[in-house]
Amino acid sequence: MKRRDFIKNTSATLGLIGMSNFPVYGFNSENKKHITVLHTNDVHSHIDPFPATDTRNPNQGGVARRKALIDSIRNENPNTLLLDAGDIFQGTPYFNFFGGELEFKLMSMMGYEAATIGNHDFDNGIDGLFKQLPHAQFQFVCSNYDFKHTVLEDSVKPYQVFIKDGVKIGVFGLGIELAGLVDKRMYKETKYLDPVGITQDVVKKLKNDEKCDLVICLSHLGYNYKTEKISDLKLAGLTQDIDLIIGGHTHTFLKKPTVTKNALGKNMLVNQVGFAGLNLGRIDFYLDESGNVTTDSATIIV
């Protein structure tokens, strides 16, 4: 079978499998607004599938498969939001040759709507990242990097609000501490701010001022650590009013989203889907006329 036909046929099959893996867990979805959130993290410039000779992920991943699956889900539910949690750059010769241009162009073609910034997105320096932004037809969000006096000052927003079927969805970003992880020359005057305090301020604005029905955090902090280092799970327990944290950095493969408690003891979701574009995360939210949110969730393997 030709490679192009293989990708096409496999993508169609996986799309059908993915769409059949979303049972409604004991609630009636009629008269409820349905919002689908799709997400990736740490794709690291993996454009092609892994080769057939790869010992861990043969023939898996690749942009062509992902786009076919995204398109099939959008056909199922037009009210779909596509997001990325950072580390778009670095990992294959595509980045070494094109410097991120190809990654941003392909993400734009797939219809990504927002992404946050990972530490490897500074691998060509802050100027290298800025140079590629015209190729990104989606918004970068990061609330705890202060980009004043840098080229990114007017290009990266703390948050972005999207409206799908009348539902207001606030999406904000958080980046990992760069000191000791990235050469200072790469991020220059960028300042790292406490993610917990920033989160409380941003979420309050999204809920009270922007009147958001759903709040999503795009985090590149990492899923969890054995130390006291801030992570997605720690952030969840120290904050409130976030419905979903989409994580990155630690390349954590979760079979399904983690249900955890926020600072008020209420359930919320944390998800992360590994690396290299092998998985595409999917979370389905249902909102009734009173604004109550019910979640039906799964992770689709691409």
C-alpha positions in Angstrom: 0.0 0.0 0.0 1.3 3.5 -0.9 2.2 5.6 2.1 -0.3 8.3 1.2 -3.1 5.7 1.0 -2.0 4.1 4.3 -2.2 7.4 6.1 -5.6 8.2 4.6 -7.1 4.8 5.4 -5.6 4.6 8.9 -6.8 8.2 9.7 -10.3 7.3 8.7 -10.3 4.2 10.8 -8.9 6.0 13.8 -11.5 8.7 13.4 -14.3 6.2 13.7 -12.6 4.5 16.7 -12.2 7.9 18.4 -15.8 8.9 17.8 -17.1 5.6 19.2 -15.2 6.0 22.5 -17.3 8.8 24.0 -20.2 7.3 25.9 -22.5 9.7 27.8 -22.1 8.8 31.4 -25.6 8.7 32.7 -26.8 12.1 31.8 -29.1 13.5 29.1 -27.2 15.7 26.6 -30.4 17.0 25.1 -31.0 20.7 25.4 -27.3 21.1 26.5 -24.6 23.0 24.7 -21.8 20.7 23.7 -18.2 22.1 23.6 -15.4 19.8 22.5 -11.8 20.7 23.5 -9.0 19.0 21.5 -5.4 19.4 22.6 -1.7 18.5 22.1 1.5 19.2 23.9 5.3 18.8 23.3 4.9 17.9 19.7 8.6 18.8 19.2 8.6 19.3 15.4 7.3 15.8 14.7 5.8 16.3 11.3 6.0 12.8 9.9 4.8 9.6 11.6 7.5 7.5 13.3 9.2 5.1 10.9 8.0 1.5 10.7 11.4 0.5 12.1 10.9 2.5 15.3 10.9 0.1 18.3 8.4 2.1 20.4 6.0 3.9 18.1 6.1 2.4 14.6 4.0 4.2 12.1 2.3 6.3 14.8 1.8 10.0 14.9 2.2 12.5 12.1 0.4 15.7 11.1 -1.6 14.0 8.3 -3.3 11.6 10.7 -3.9 14.3 13.3 -5.6 16.6 10.8 -7.8 13.9 9.5 -9.0 13.1 13.0 -9.4 16.8 13.9 -11.5 17.3 10.8 -13.7 14.3 11.6 -14.4 15.6 15.1 -15.1 19.1 13.8 -17.6 17.5 11.4 -19.2 15.8 14.4 -19.2 18.9 16.5 -18.5 22.3 14.9 -18.2 23.8 18.4 -14.7 22.5 18.8 -11.6 24.3 20.3 -8.1 23.2 19.3 -5.2 24.1 21.7 -1.6 23.3 22.4 0.4 23.4 25.6 3.9 24.3 24.3 7.2 22.9 23.1 6.1 23.1 19.5 9.8 23.5 18.5 12.9 21.2 18.5 13.2 17.5 18.0 13.5 16.8 14.3 15.5 18.3 11.4 12.4 20.2 10.3 13.1 22.7 13.1 16.8 22.8 12.4 16.1 23.7 8.7 12.9 25.8 8.9 13.3 27.3 12.3 9.6 26.8 13.3 8.0 28.1 10.1 6.7 24.7 9.0 5.3 23.9 12.5 3.3 27.1 12.7 2.0 26.9 9.1 0.8 23.3 9.7 -0.8 24.2 13.0 -2.6 27.0 11.3 -3.8 24.7 8.5 -5.1 22.3 11.2 -7.0 25.2 12.8 -5.3 25.6 16.2 -6.8 28.5 18.0 -4.4 29.1 20.9 -1.1 27.8 22.3 1.2 28.6 25.2 5.0 28.8 25.1 7.3 26.0 26.2 10.9 26.2 27.2 12.0 24.7 23.9 10.2 27.4 21.9 13.1 29.6 22.9 15.7 27.3 21.3 16.3 29.8 18.5 16.1 32.6 21.0 13.2 35.0 21.7 14.0 36.8 18.4 13.8 33.4 16.5 10.3 32.8 18.0 9.2 36.3 17.2 10.4 35.9 13.6 8.1 32.9 13.1 4.9 34.4 14.6 3.6 35.8 11.3 3.2 32.1 10.2 1.0 31.4 13.2 -2.7 32.1 12.6 -3.5 31.4 16.2 -3.0 33.3 19.5 -0.1 32.6 21.9 -1.2 33.1 25.5 1.1 33.2 28.6 0.2 35.1 31.7 3.2 34.5 34.0 5.9 35.6 31.5 6.4 39.4 31.6 7.6 40.2 28.1 8.0 44.0 28.7 11.0 45.4 26.9 11.2 42.3 24.6 10.1 41.7 21.0 7.1 39.6 22.3 5.6 42.4 24.4 2.7 43.0 22.1 2.5 39.6 20.5 1.6 37.3 23.5 -1.6 37.8 25.5 -2.2 36.7 29.1 -5.5 35.1 27.9 -7.9 34.8 25.0 -11.7 34.5 25.1 -13.4 32.3 22.5 -17.2 32.0 21.9 -18.6 28.7 20.7 -22.3 28.3 20.4 -22.8 31.3 22.7 -20.5 29.7 25.4 -17.6 32.0 26.5 -14.4 30.0 27.0 -11.4 31.8 28.7 -8.0 30.3 27.8 -4.9 31.4 29.6 -1.3 30.2 29.6 1.4 29.5 32.1 5.1 28.9 31.4 7.7 27.0 33.4 10.5 28.9 35.2 13.2 29.5 32.6 16.2 30.2 34.8 18.4 27.2 35.0 16.5 25.5 32.2 17.1 27.9 29.3 20.2 30.1 28.6 19.4 33.7 29.7 20.6 34.9 26.3 17.7 33.0 24.7 14.9 34.7 26.7 16.6 38.0 27.5 14.5 40.4 29.6 11.6 38.0 30.0 10.6 37.8 33.7 9.0 34.7 35.3 6.1 35.5 37.6 4.6 33.3 40.3 2.0 31.1 38.5 -0.3 30.6 41.5 -0.8 34.3 42.2 -1.1 35.1 38.5 -3.6 32.3 38.0 -5.8 33.6 40.8 -5.8 37.1 39.3 -6.4 36.0 35.7 -9.2 33.5 36.6 -11.0 36.1 38.6 -10.9 38.4 35.6 -12.1 35.7 33.3 -15.0 34.8 35.6 -16.0 38.2 36.9 -15.1 40.6 34.1 -15.2 38.5 31.0 -18.1 36.3 32.3 -16.6 33.1 31.0 -18.6 29.9 31.3 -15.5 27.7 31.0 -11.9 28.4 32.0 -9.0 26.5 30.6 -5.4 26.7 31.5 -2.7 25.9 29.0 0.2 25.0 31.2 3.8 24.1 30.5 4.6 23.6 34.2 4.7 19.8 34.2 2.2 17.3 35.4 3.7 16.5 38.9 7.1 16.3 40.7 8.4 14.6 43.8 9.7 17.9 45.0 7.8 21.1 46.0 8.2 22.5 42.4 5.0 23.9 41.1 3.1 21.5 38.8 -0.3 21.1 37.3 -1.6 19.0 40.1 -0.2 21.5 42.8 -1.7 24.4 40.8 -5.1 22.7 40.7 -5.1 22.3 44.5 -4.1 25.9 45.2 -6.6 27.7 42.9 -10.2 27.7 42.0 -12.7 28.2 39.1 -10.5 26.4 36.5 -12.4 23.7 34.6 -9.5 22.1 32.8 -5.7 22.3 33.0 -4.1 21.1 29.7 -0.5 20.3 30.6 2.9 19.8 29.0 6.7 19.7 29.6 6.9 16.3 31.4 5.7 14.3 28.4 3.2 12.5 30.6 1.0 9.9 28.9 -2.3 9.8 30.7 -4.8 7.2 29.7 -7.6 9.5 30.8 -7.8 12.9 32.4 -7.0 13.1 36.1 -9.9 14.2 38.2 -8.6 16.2 41.1 -9.8 18.7 43.7 -9.3 22.5 43.6 -8.9 24.8 46.5 -12.6 24.7 47.2 -12.8 20.9 47.2 -14.5 20.9 43.8 -13.7 18.5 41.0 -11.7 19.6 38.0 -9.7 18.0 35.2 -5.9 17.8 34.4 -4.8 16.2 31.2 -1.6 15.7 29.2 -1.1 13.5 26.2 2.6 12.6 26.1 4.7 14.0 23.3 5.5 14.0 19.5 1.9 14.3 18.5 1.3 10.6 19.2 -2.0 11.4 21.1 -4.7 13.9 20.6 -6.6 14.8 23.8 -10.3 15.3 23.8 -12.6 16.6 26.5 -16.3 17.1 26.0 -18.2 19.7 28.1 -22.0 19.9 28.3 -23.6 23.1 29.6 -27.3 23.4 30.5 -29.4 26.5 30.5 -28.3 27.3 34.1 -24.6 27.2 33.2 -24.0 23.9 35.0 -21.2 21.9 33.5 -21.0 18.2 33.0 -17.9 16.6 31.5 -17.5 13.5 29.3 -13.9 12.9 28.7 -11.4 10.6 26.9 -8.1 10.5 25.2 -7.8 9.6 21.5 -4.7 7.8 20.3 -3.6 9.1 16.9 
